[in-house]
């Protein structure tokens, strides 16, 4: 997917734009949501991280597992958005 290549090549904004377009066109497109999730984590946009995590689990049927053990999620886990996301999963 072109969005992933752009994101990994350091063109975060351009990659995220393409990923948003792809996700809008196909709701459960896992690769698009993954690019958006990685982008949100890199930007420390905790609200968008939570949105993309919900999309990954609900729309893409992709279990995220124990993110608390993943260092890429360390900042997110400290956030208020993480607490809300965690509570929403318990319901």
N, C-alpha and C positions, 0 to 999 in steps of 0.2 A: 504494500500500500504506500502510495506516494507521501501521504501525511506522516507516516511513521519515519520514512527516510528523511524527510525535511526536519522533523523533530529531532532525530538522532544526529543530524548534521548541524544542529545548532540554530536552525531557522524555526524557532519555537512558534512564533506568531503565525507564520505562513502555514506550518504544519497543523496548528490548532484550527485555523480557518478551514482548511480542507477537511479535517476530521469532523468539525461541526456540520459542514455541508453533507458529508457522507452519513453521519448519524441522523440528521434530519430526514434524509432520503430513505434510510433503512434503519428503523428503530433499534433492532437487535444486532447491529453490526459491531461485533466485539472489538475488532481492531481499531475502529474509530473511537469507541469509548475508552479503550486502553490508552490511546494517544492523548485524549483529553484528560484522563486521570493522571498520567505521568506529567503532563503539562501543568496541571493544577498543583500537584505535589511540588514540582520544581519552583513554581511561583509562590508557594506557601499560601495559596488561595484555598483556605479550609472549607469555605462554603461550597465552592465548585468541586473540591475533592469529594465531599459528602454526596453531592448530586451525582457525580460520576460513579461512585461506589454503589449507590442505589441502582443506577442504570446497569452496571455490570452484573449485579446479582439478580435483579428482576427482569430486565429486558434481554440480557444476554445469557442468563442461566449460568453465570460464572461465579462460583463460590470464592470468596476472598480469603477465607481461612483466618488465621490468627495474625492480624496485621500488627498487633502489639509487639510481636517478636521480629518484625521486619524493620530494619533501621531506616528504610526509605519513608516510613510512615511516622517516624519519631516526633516530628513537630506537630503533625496532625493529631496524634494521640494525646497531646497536651492541650488541645483546643476544646473550646465549648462545643464546636460543631461535632467533634468526635463523640462527646458525651451524648449529644442529641441523636446522632446516628446509632450509637450503641443501644440507647434506650428504644429506638424505633425497631431495632432488630429483635428485641426481647418480646415484642407484642405479637 
